[in-house]
Structure formats: C-alpha cells, structure tokens
C-alpha cells in the first residue's frame, strides 16, 4: 500500500498559483472551455440520475 502524503512539498510560487486559481474559480471567472466542461459534466450527471430513478448508482443512495 502506498502511504498518503496529505501535505506534499510545494514551492511558494505553486502555493500562490493555487490560491489565485481557487479564488478565480470561486468568483465564477471561468474560461469558455471550463464552462463547457462543467455544463457537459452536469448534463451527464443529470442523465445518469434520471436513468436510475433519482438514485446515484455510484454511491448506492
């Protein structure tokens, strides 16, 4: 079994980039490609939920 590392070593620039990207996405400032991927994911999720009677087959709910 591979031991997990909850805090991988990161450079200061990587931390700054992560925080800026997270803030941008939380504001909803997405690129057209990101918006398209999110829309496709939501459509796929909704289709799966409809086909399974509103139950998520992956989690058994």
N, C-alpha and C positions, 0 to 999 in steps of 0.2 A: 504494500500500500504506500502511496506517495503522501508524505506529510504535507499538510497545507501550510501556507505561509500567509497569514492574514495581513501582514504589513510588508509587502515587497519593497526593497530599496528603490527609491525614486530620487531623481535629481530635482533640484529646486525648479528648474525650467519645466520639467514634466508636471510637477505639482501645480505650477501657475497655469500651464496649458489646460490641465484637467479642470481646475476651478473656473477658468474663463469659459470653457466649453459647457460645463454644467450650468453656469449662470445663463449663458446664451440659450440653451435648450429650455431652461425653466421659464425664461421670459417668452418663449414661443418664437424666437427668432430663428426659424428653420430655413434651410435651403429648399428649393423646389424638389430636389431628389429625396431629401429626408421626408418632406411632407407626403410625397408619392409612396414611399416605402411604408410610412405609418398608415396611410389610407388602405394600402393593399393588405397589411397585417390585420387591420380592423375588419376588413371585408372577409378575409379568410377565417378569422375568429368567429364572426357572426354566422358565417355559413356552417361552420362546424357545430356551433351551438344549436342552430335551427335543425340540423340533421339528427341531433341527439336529444331532441326534446328539451332543450334548455339546460342539459347537464353537460358538464365538462368531462369528456372521456379520459382525459389525461390525469385528472386528479380524483376521479371517482365521485364527484359531487352530484 
